[in-house]
Amino acid sequence: MTVKYIYTSMLVETASFFFFLNTHSLAGITSILTLHSIGLVLLLIPLLSLVPKRFKKDLKKTSLALFMLCFFTLYLGYISLLVLTVYLLRKQRNLEFKPFKFFSIGDLLDEDIQFSGRRFGEGSIFAVSKAEDGSKILKERAILFASDIKSSLTINILKESLSSKYDDIRLYAFSVVSKIEKEFNENLHRLKEEIKKKNLTDQERSELLYNIASQYYDFVYFNIVDEEFREFFIEESFYYAKKSLESYETPEALILLGKIYLKRNMPEMALPYFISASKYENLNPLKYVPYIAEIYYRSGLYRDIVEIVNKYPQLKSIANPDLRFMVDFWAGSYGSTDR
């Protein structure tokens, strides 16, 4: 319907222009202005229907102003109005109506609906795996998802599942833990073989040493290693991280050493490494600022926390809700942090 108004308006305006070129009498001028007025009205009808709602409060005044402006500017005003109408028409979006499709919980569990990400979070995995009267199928799925996520929490869930009353669950959990431990050991062995190669540059050697140190640290972080070997793995991680810095200094090795000292509950020794890492301009502050803030908090240096949090606006992009709340708090978003 909108397009018909535009085409009709163009035909009427063309007739008006034809009279303009071939008429020199008063009656002809009257015909020209009449046709011009009709063409403008036909063009204003679709144009006003395309105006956004927030501009429709004074629609009568707006339409009258446009009509008068285009009427007295004749064909120049008409062409301008036509261009505006076509522009707004092309910018309109045709929204396709799709009726709601109802689905059941069974559809979700059977994965008939595809979406990226987890099916349920770590909290749900923990609840399902701990429930004594929980479904065996759900417990199996919890172990499956825990093996994909690979965090310290999910590894603990897997280890707790080793004492499940279901034989299948215990065997499944044991196989997953063994697989993860095997991957870590194979990766560690591969790195140690690569570092034996000759003709390595200082930077290449430093990178390999850091990867070895990081792998040892992951054994502890993911709680793969047994408690009696925990200190040994931390010591090995510390040794290779120091060797990495001796070959070539990198911010990653500095941060790893700081984290190791924090694991050993030695924040005063960890702080210089995080401070040194902060001097690398291309390094994401999210990798070291939370640790520095934690050390300041332990030491009671609250004003220093406020200063360092406000120094790095990148912290506002933290996705972790708990950490985001702490950043907003120390940035003063929830009131004064003066001490």
DRENFI-613926 format. One record per residue (C-alpha): residue in three letters; x negated, y negated, z. Coordinates in nm, 4 decimals. Each point is the difference from the previous one (the first is absolute). Layout:
<recs>
  res         u         v         w
  ALA         X         Y         Z
...
</recs>
This chain:
<recs>
  res         u         v         w
  MET    0.0000    0.0000    0.0000
  THR   -0.2868   -0.2382    0.0842
  VAL   -0.1646    0.0556   -0.3382
  LYS    0.3313   -0.0662   -0.1808
  TYR    0.0264   -0.3392    0.1686
  ILE   -0.3528   -0.0864   -0.1115
  TYR    0.0574    0.1071   -0.3609
  THR    0.3320   -0.1891   -0.0171
  SER   -0.1639   -0.3078    0.1480
  MET   -0.2782    0.0146   -0.2582
  LEU    0.2561    0.0263   -0.2842
  VAL    0.1965   -0.2993    0.1306
  GLU   -0.3166   -0.2043    0.0463
  THR   -0.1131    0.0909   -0.3534
  ALA    0.3337   -0.1296   -0.1331
  SER   -0.0515   -0.3186    0.1980
  PHE   -0.3461   -0.0425   -0.1523
  PHE    0.1465    0.0610   -0.3493
  PHE    0.2504   -0.2843    0.0530
  PHE   -0.2838   -0.2159    0.1316
  LEU   -0.1885    0.0382   -0.3265
  ASN    0.2988   -0.0514   -0.2303
  THR    0.2330   -0.2419    0.1780
  HIS   -0.0234   -0.3791    0.0273
  SER    0.3550   -0.0870    0.1074
  LEU    0.1390   -0.0622    0.3482
  ALA    0.2140    0.3126   -0.0233
  GLY   -0.3078    0.2022   -0.0859
  ILE   -0.1849   -0.1335    0.3036
  THR    0.2956    0.0957    0.2166
  SER   -0.0106    0.3543   -0.1443
  ILE   -0.3750    0.0191    0.0658
  LEU    0.0346   -0.0981    0.3670
  THR    0.2990    0.2310    0.0466
  LEU   -0.1811    0.3018   -0.1438
  HIS   -0.3137   -0.0937    0.1952
  SER    0.2029   -0.0103    0.3224
  ILE    0.1604    0.3377   -0.0725
  GLY   -0.3417    0.1512   -0.0758
  LEU   -0.1398   -0.1300    0.3297
  VAL    0.2962    0.1331    0.1990
  LEU   -0.0312    0.3436   -0.1616
  LEU   -0.3716    0.0010    0.0824
  LEU    0.0488   -0.1192    0.3585
  ILE    0.2399    0.2863    0.0807
  PRO   -0.2643    0.2787   -0.0242
  LEU   -0.2739   -0.2277    0.1345
  LEU    0.1849   -0.0780    0.3233
  SER    0.0728    0.3712    0.0520
  LEU   -0.3761    0.0640   -0.0052
  VAL   -0.0847   -0.2636    0.2610
  PRO   -0.1226    0.1564    0.3303
  LYS    0.2486   -0.0041    0.2873
  ARG   -0.2071   -0.2403    0.2090
  PHE    0.0516   -0.2694   -0.2701
  LYS    0.3773    0.0492   -0.0361
  LYS    0.1101   -0.2196    0.2915
  ASP    0.0492   -0.3093   -0.2225
  LEU    0.0765    0.1859   -0.3197
  LYS    0.2499   -0.2559   -0.1303
  LYS   -0.2375   -0.2897    0.0448
  THR   -0.2847    0.1994   -0.1552
  SER    0.2059    0.0983   -0.3050
  LEU    0.1267   -0.3568   -0.0484
  ALA   -0.3531   -0.1397    0.0220
  LEU   -0.1305    0.2523   -0.2536
  PHE    0.2901   -0.0685   -0.2333
  MET   -0.0474   -0.3783    0.0090
  LEU   -0.3765    0.0274   -0.0457
  CYS    0.0274    0.2326   -0.2998
  PHE    0.2976   -0.1891   -0.1463
  PHE   -0.1829   -0.3312   -0.0262
  THR   -0.3257    0.1581   -0.1208
  LEU    0.1958    0.1818   -0.2745
  TYR   -0.1840    0.2839   -0.1685
  LEU   -0.3216   -0.0388    0.1992
  GLY    0.1951    0.0538    0.3200
  TYR    0.1899    0.2922   -0.1522
  ILE   -0.3214    0.1743   -0.1093
  SER   -0.1488   -0.0472    0.3492
  LEU    0.3135    0.1444    0.1595
  LEU   -0.0024    0.2933   -0.2444
  VAL   -0.3639    0.0808    0.0806
  LEU    0.0749   -0.0113    0.3749
  THR    0.3004    0.2317   -0.0423
  VAL   -0.1935    0.2555   -0.2064
  TYR   -0.2889   -0.0116    0.2504
  LEU    0.2267    0.0691    0.2979
  LEU    0.1805    0.2709   -0.1937
  ARG   -0.3253    0.1825   -0.0762
  LYS   -0.1069   -0.0207    0.3660
  GLN    0.3111    0.1778    0.1239
  ARG   -0.0479    0.3531    0.1312
  ASN    0.2477    0.2696   -0.0794
  LEU    0.0317    0.2008    0.3180
  GLU    0.1017    0.3566   -0.0637
  PHE    0.2509    0.1238    0.2520
  LYS   -0.0834    0.3420    0.1357
  PRO    0.2500    0.1636    0.2357
  PHE   -0.1310    0.1304    0.3307
  LYS   -0.1047    0.3599   -0.0042
  PHE    0.0655    0.1740    0.3283
  PHE   -0.2428    0.2656    0.1115
  SER   -0.0385    0.2317    0.2931
  ILE   -0.2853    0.0725    0.2379
  GLY   -0.0441    0.3247   -0.1878
  ASP   -0.0882   -0.1962   -0.3131
  LEU   -0.2782   -0.1751    0.1890
  LEU   -0.1415    0.3190    0.1449
  ASP    0.0135    0.1738   -0.3369
  GLU   -0.1900   -0.2934   -0.1570
  ASP    0.2642   -0.0717   -0.2598
  ILE   -0.0714   -0.3698    0.0599
  GLN   -0.3568   -0.0888   -0.0933
  PHE   -0.1880   -0.2851    0.1633
  SER   -0.3603   -0.0783    0.0851
  GLY   -0.1398    0.0074    0.3504
  ARG    0.0687    0.2256    0.2961
  ARG    0.3279    0.1698    0.0651
  PHE   -0.0277   -0.0908    0.3663
  GLY   -0.2699   -0.1742    0.2021
  GLU   -0.2561    0.1269    0.2459
  GLY    0.2382   -0.0621    0.2886
  SER    0.2567    0.2366   -0.1531
  ILE   -0.2675    0.2588   -0.0715
  PHE   -0.1093   -0.0148    0.3623
  ALA    0.3591    0.0311    0.1268
  VAL    0.0800    0.2946   -0.2268
  SER   -0.3201    0.1868    0.0817
  LYS    0.0427   -0.0493    0.3780
  ALA    0.3663    0.0979    0.0172
  GLU    0.0249    0.3450    0.1590
  ASP    0.3435    0.0665   -0.1466
  GLY   -0.0844   -0.1502   -0.3385
  SER    0.0586    0.1657   -0.3337
  LYS   -0.2791    0.2248   -0.1190
  ILE    0.0344   -0.1362   -0.3547
  LEU   -0.0331   -0.3591    0.1225
  LYS   -0.3078    0.0929    0.2027
  GLU   -0.1582    0.1510   -0.3105
  ARG    0.0766   -0.3167   -0.1945
  ALA   -0.1448   -0.2110    0.2811
  ILE   -0.3266    0.1935   -0.0246
  LEU    0.0012   -0.0378   -0.3786
  PHE    0.0384   -0.3783    0.0191
  ALA   -0.2507   -0.0247    0.2851
  SER   -0.2598    0.1703   -0.2195
  ASP    0.0551   -0.2633   -0.2702
  ILE   -0.0165   -0.3039    0.2298
  LYS   -0.3262    0.0945    0.1772
  SER   -0.0225   -0.2259    0.3021
  SER   -0.1114    0.0599    0.3555
  LEU    0.3641    0.0292    0.1079
  THR    0.0985    0.2543   -0.2643
  ILE   -0.3097    0.2123    0.0683
  ASN    0.1061    0.0122    0.3649
  ILE    0.3451    0.1100   -0.1136
  LEU   -0.1563    0.2777   -0.2049
  LYS   -0.2091    0.1144    0.2957
  GLU    0.3000   -0.0007    0.2323
  SER    0.1856    0.2131   -0.2550
  LEU   -0.2614    0.2713    0.0571
  SER    0.1858    0.0848    0.3213
  SER    0.3438    0.0164   -0.1652
  LYS    0.2313    0.2883    0.0889
  TYR    0.0353    0.0759   -0.3709
  ASP   -0.2730    0.2197   -0.1467
  ASP    0.0423   -0.1530   -0.3452
  ILE   -0.0388   -0.3527    0.1394
  ARG   -0.3181    0.0912    0.1892
  LEU   -0.1521    0.1665   -0.3054
  TYR    0.1008   -0.2878   -0.2279
  ALA   -0.1424   -0.2628    0.2364
  PHE   -0.3243    0.1959    0.0390
  SER   -0.0433    0.0279   -0.3768
  VAL    0.0546   -0.3751   -0.0474
  VAL   -0.2465   -0.0946    0.2769
  SER   -0.2549    0.2453   -0.1380
  LYS    0.0425   -0.1412   -0.3499
  ILE   -0.0582   -0.3573    0.1190
  GLU   -0.3035    0.1033    0.2029
  LYS   -0.1363    0.1892   -0.3011
  GLU    0.0403   -0.3072   -0.2220
  PHE   -0.1884   -0.2141    0.2527
  ASN   -0.2827    0.2544    0.0296
  GLU   -0.0311    0.0458   -0.3750
  ASN   -0.0136   -0.3744   -0.0534
  LEU   -0.2652   -0.0350    0.2708
  HIS   -0.2093    0.2794   -0.1535
  ARG    0.0265   -0.1565   -0.3459
  LEU   -0.1171   -0.3381    0.1278
  LYS   -0.2980    0.1513    0.1784
  GLU   -0.0999    0.1798   -0.3179
  GLU    0.0259   -0.3195   -0.2052
  ILE   -0.2234   -0.1946    0.2364
  LYS   -0.2800    0.2525   -0.0551
  LYS   -0.0309   -0.1171   -0.3579
  LYS   -0.3083   -0.1991   -0.0889
  ASN   -0.0208   -0.3382   -0.1716
  LEU    0.2902   -0.1469    0.1946
  THR    0.0043   -0.3771    0.0356
  ASP    0.0277   -0.1520    0.3462
  GLN    0.3583   -0.0982   -0.0720
  GLU    0.0953    0.3501   -0.1204
  ARG   -0.1668    0.1605    0.3026
  SER    0.1762   -0.2450    0.2306
  GLU    0.3364    0.0831   -0.1543
  LEU   -0.0512    0.3745    0.0380
  LEU   -0.1163   -0.0390    0.3607
  TYR    0.3039   -0.2122    0.0760
  ASN    0.2325    0.2609   -0.1563
  ILE   -0.1580    0.2715    0.2152
  ALA    0.0395   -0.2163    0.3106
  SER    0.3591   -0.0753   -0.0957
  GLN    0.0771    0.3691   -0.0497
  TYR   -0.1362    0.0849    0.3444
  TYR    0.2102   -0.2803    0.1446
  ASP    0.3113    0.1303   -0.1776
  PHE   -0.0416    0.3330    0.1787
  VAL    0.0424   -0.1893    0.3268
  TYR    0.2574   -0.2529   -0.1218
  PHE    0.2320    0.2656   -0.1445
  ASN   -0.0570    0.2191    0.3061
  ILE   -0.1232    0.2901   -0.2124
  VAL   -0.3000    0.0792    0.2161
  ASP    0.0421    0.1780    0.3330
  GLU   -0.0482   -0.2055    0.3141
  GLU   -0.3316    0.1628    0.0939
  PHE   -0.1519   -0.1041   -0.3347
  ARG    0.1511   -0.3474   -0.0054
  GLU   -0.3060   -0.1813    0.1417
  PHE   -0.2323    0.1847   -0.2391
  PHE    0.1964   -0.1173   -0.3040
  ILE    0.0080   -0.3566    0.1312
  GLU   -0.3769    0.0124    0.0474
  GLU   -0.0505    0.1341   -0.3525
  SER    0.2210   -0.2738   -0.1406
  PHE   -0.1983   -0.2614    0.1925
  TYR   -0.3323    0.1418   -0.1238
  TYR    0.0928   -0.0051   -0.3687
  ALA    0.1665   -0.3427    0.0246
  LYS   -0.3224   -0.1445    0.1458
  LYS   -0.2000    0.1673   -0.2781
  SER    0.2353   -0.1537   -0.2535
  LEU   -0.0654   -0.3490    0.1359
  GLU   -0.3745    0.0602   -0.0056
  SER    0.0157    0.0836   -0.3718
  TYR    0.2383   -0.2754   -0.1071
  GLU    0.2377   -0.2094    0.2111
  THR    0.3665    0.0250   -0.0864
  PRO    0.3045   -0.1367    0.1873
  GLU    0.1574    0.3469    0.0023
  ALA   -0.2909    0.1457    0.1973
  LEU    0.0098   -0.2951    0.2408
  ILE    0.3704    0.0533    0.0643
  LEU   -0.0494    0.3743    0.0474
  LEU   -0.2677   -0.0587    0.2641
  GLY    0.2309   -0.2435    0.1762
  LYS    0.2788    0.2594    0.0028
  ILE   -0.2382    0.2627    0.1364
  TYR   -0.0971   -0.2275    0.2879
  LEU    0.3694   -0.0591    0.0703
  LYS    0.0516    0.3781    0.0065
  ARG   -0.2736    0.0114    0.2615
  ASN    0.1787   -0.2749    0.1944
  MET   -0.2874   -0.2463   -0.0547
  PRO    0.1750   -0.3116   -0.1404
  GLU   -0.2912   -0.2325    0.0793
  MET   -0.2217    0.2092   -0.2289
  ALA    0.2663    0.0204   -0.2722
  LEU    0.0676   -0.3743   -0.0280
  PRO   -0.3279   -0.1021   -0.1757
  TYR    0.0630    0.2517   -0.2788
  PHE    0.3501   -0.1323   -0.0678
  ILE   -0.1302   -0.3575    0.0099
  SER   -0.2711    0.0922   -0.2512
  ALA    0.2591    0.1630   -0.2281
  SER    0.2111   -0.3177    0.0113
  LYS   -0.2800   -0.1883   -0.1795
  TYR    0.0787    0.1888   -0.3227
  GLU    0.2439   -0.2329   -0.1765
  ASN    0.1411    0.2644   -0.2360
  LEU    0.0938    0.2337    0.2859
  ASN    0.3661    0.0177    0.0984
  PRO    0.0361   -0.1503    0.3526
  LEU    0.2549    0.2680    0.0847
  LYS   -0.2908    0.2440    0.0282
  TYR   -0.1724   -0.1750    0.2891
  VAL    0.2121   -0.2788    0.1523
  PRO    0.2336    0.2368    0.1964
  TYR   -0.3054    0.1631    0.1610
  ILE   -0.1534   -0.3366    0.0903
  ALA    0.3325   -0.1126    0.1470
  GLU    0.0187    0.3214    0.2033
  ILE   -0.3479   -0.0570    0.1410
  TYR    0.0850   -0.3604    0.0862
  TYR    0.3134    0.1212    0.1773
  ARG   -0.1949    0.2520    0.2057
  SER   -0.2395   -0.2770    0.0984
  GLY    0.2790   -0.2449    0.0866
  LEU   -0.0994   -0.2430   -0.2774
  TYR    0.3575   -0.0893   -0.0930
  ARG   -0.0782   -0.3346   -0.1623
  ASP   -0.2489    0.1737   -0.2286
  ILE    0.2761    0.2380   -0.1095
  VAL    0.2214   -0.2951   -0.0948
  GLU   -0.2856   -0.1604   -0.1909
  ILE   -0.0971    0.3059   -0.2038
  VAL    0.3622    0.0976   -0.0786
  ASN    0.0782   -0.3487   -0.1311
  LYS   -0.3261   -0.0055   -0.1955
  TYR    0.1113    0.2796   -0.2341
  PRO    0.3465   -0.0527   -0.1575
  GLN   -0.0425    0.3382   -0.1749
  LEU    0.1056    0.1632    0.3278
  LYS    0.3570   -0.1078   -0.0751
  SER    0.0133    0.2713   -0.2675
  ILE   -0.0405    0.2840    0.2514
  ALA    0.2695    0.2611   -0.0612
  ASN   -0.0366    0.1780    0.3349
  PRO    0.2911   -0.1415    0.2082
  ASP   -0.1783    0.0363    0.3346
  LEU   -0.3169   -0.1686   -0.1214
  ARG    0.2023   -0.2661   -0.1826
  PHE    0.1789   -0.0899    0.3227
  MET   -0.3333   -0.0405    0.1799
  VAL   -0.1319   -0.2225   -0.2797
  ASP    0.3118   -0.2187    0.0145
  PHE   -0.0257   -0.0178    0.3789
  TRP   -0.3631   -0.1101    0.0104
  ALA    0.0547   -0.2378   -0.2912
  GLY    0.2527   -0.1788    0.2193
  SER    0.3066    0.1012   -0.1995
  TYR    0.1818    0.0987    0.3203
  GLY   -0.1006   -0.2928    0.2146
  SER   -0.3143   -0.1301    0.1683
  THR   -0.2951    0.2320    0.0599
  ASP   -0.1896   -0.2443    0.2226
  ARG   -0.1720    0.1483    0.3011
</recs>
